[in-house]
Amino acid sequence: MTVTGGPAGEIRPDGSSTSGAVSADPRDTQEPSATAYAATLGYPHLSVPMGQVEGMPVGISVVGTAWTEDTLIGPAFAYEQASKRRVPPTACKAPVVAGHVTPSHP
């Protein structure tokens, strides 16, 4: 298991730019992530919640070789249940119930 990169950058509702999590360094100088390796090689990759950094969720990555999804789910689920680090999102403005957006204010 590897720890994923830092939390994602802020996405502002007005679309204005932020520094974000995207590096200003040239692509070939950046350290590849577990996600990039898994996606490139076609390997299964699960991200399990492991807490928050500055209020943003972060996860632990579980990566396997081709066709090993069944062996990844058990350890990932066990970690999630034992750590109890999953926190429901708070940034959502309107709850979704049965596929319909419910207004958050009457």
SVG drawing of the C-alpha trace seen along z (x, -y; Angstrom):
<svg xmlns="http://www.w3.org/2000/svg" viewBox="-39 -34 52 46">
<polyline fill="none" stroke="black" stroke-width="0.4" points="0.0,0.0 1.1,-3.5 -0.1,-6.9 -1.6,-8.9 -0.5,-12.5 -1.8,-15.4 -5.4,-16.5 -6.8,-18.1 -6.7,-21.8 -9.7,-24.1 -12.3,-24.4 -14.0,-27.8 -17.6,-28.1 -16.8,-31.2 -14.2,-29.4 -11.3,-31.7 -7.9,-30.0 -6.2,-28.7 -2.7,-27.4 -4.3,-23.9 -2.6,-20.6 -1.2,-20.7 2.5,-21.2 4.0,-24.1 7.1,-21.8 7.5,-20.3 5.8,-16.9 8.9,-14.9 10.3,-16.2 7.3,-15.2 7.2,-12.0 4.6,-9.6 1.7,-8.7 0.4,-5.2 -2.7,-6.2 -0.5,-6.9 1.3,-3.6 -1.9,-1.6 -3.7,-3.3 -0.7,-3.0 -0.2,0.7 -3.9,1.6 -3.6,2.7 -6.5,2.4 -6.2,-0.6 -8.4,-1.3 -8.3,-4.4 -9.6,-4.1 -10.3,-7.1 -7.6,-7.6 -8.5,-11.0 -8.2,-14.6 -5.5,-17.2 -6.6,-20.8 -10.3,-19.6 -9.8,-17.8 -10.0,-14.0 -6.9,-11.9 -6.7,-8.2 -4.4,-5.2 -3.9,-3.4 -4.1,0.3 -2.6,1.4 -2.4,5.0 -1.2,6.7 -3.6,7.5 -6.8,9.3 -6.3,9.2 -9.3,7.0 -10.7,9.8 -7.6,9.9 -7.5,6.1 -11.1,5.6 -10.6,7.5 -7.6,5.6 -9.1,2.3 -12.4,2.9 -10.7,4.2 -8.6,1.1 -11.6,-1.2 -13.6,0.6 -10.8,0.8 -9.5,-2.8 -12.9,-4.5 -11.3,-7.4 -14.0,-7.9 -15.7,-11.2 -18.9,-12.1 -18.4,-15.0 -19.5,-18.4 -18.9,-20.5 -22.1,-19.4 -24.7,-22.2 -27.8,-20.0 -28.3,-16.4 -29.2,-13.9 -32.0,-11.5 -32.9,-8.6 -31.4,-10.4 -33.1,-13.8 -31.4,-16.9 -33.2,-18.1 -33.0,-21.8 -30.9,-22.6 -32.9,-25.7 -36.8,-25.9"/>
</svg>
